[in-house]
Amino acid sequence: MPTEEIEGAGNHLSRELVIAGSDGLLADQATEVASLLGLAIRRTMEVPATADWLFLVDDNFQTRAAQLREVPAECLANLVHPTAFVSPSANLGGNVIVGAQSIVGMRARVGLGVLQNALSSIEHDDVIGDFSFLGTGAILCGHVTTGESVFIGGGATVKPRTTVGARTTLGTGAVLIKDALPDSTYIGNPARRLEDR
């Protein structure tokens, strides 16, 4: 069952959105977007045993990932900033934030728990792995595939038809022109791989 997507300032739903997890930047971001969308919000530190509509915000990546794997997909909300554009043919996996003036292009598939910051672009036919992060202004050109837990720094660019391996970091402003290995760090223009972590 696809996760319900929340977008547009006029979308007022009768259900209350529970934003659960520790206070921090992600909690602030989720609360701000939900408020801009005019949603009824309840904040809690603990993940409730039952909730009709939930967004998990723990800033600890591993904690949030473990929690998300335990929550039924139909309970998870996606928060799309009112100034963002998500193509009707795109698929958001659940507990996804799409930041201000960001784009999710045609037929893109965005995994569970992905955080897409402002002014970033997931272009047509991209496949973004679960728990990945796109910094402000990051651009993933068409047909890009990322593994799980990929970090794309602010202003970084990934050229079309490129694969970014799981748990890989692409540094701020880097330009990736060829496939990136898993568990690696790439910096520069063109991006080069640093020594193994």
C-alpha positions, 0 to 999 in steps of 0.5 A: 500500500503506498504511503500517503503523501502530504503536499500543498498548503490547502491539504487539511486532513482530519488525522493528527500527525504524530512527530516522534523522536528526540528533539533536534534539527530533523524534528524542527524541520518536520514540524516546520513543514507540517505547520506550513501544510496546516496539519494538526501536530502532536510532538512526542519523544517516544515512538507511540505503540499505535499511531494512525499517522506518524513521522519519525525524527530521531537525529541518530541515523541508526536509531531512526532506521531501526525504528522505521523498519518496525513501523507499518508503511501505511502509518508513515507520512511524507512531508513535502514542502509547499514550494517543492515539486514532486512528479505525479509519477514519482514514488516516495517510500515513507517518512521522506522530507522533500525540502523547499524548492526541491524537485522529485522528477518523473518516475523517480523512486525515493526510499524509506526515510530519505531526507532531501534538503532545500533546492535539491533535485532528484531527477527523472528515473532516479532510484534513491536508497533507503535512509539517504541524505541530499544536502542543500542544492545537491543535484542527481541527474537522470537515471542515478541509482544510490544504495542505502544510507548514501550522503550527498553533500550540499551542492554536489552533482551526480551525472546521469546513469551513475551508481553510488554505492551503499553508505558512500559519502559524496563531499560538498560541491563534488561532481561525480562522473563515474560509479562510486564504490560502496563504503567510500568517500569522494571529493572534488571535481571530478570526484576522486575516492579517498582512502578506505575509511 
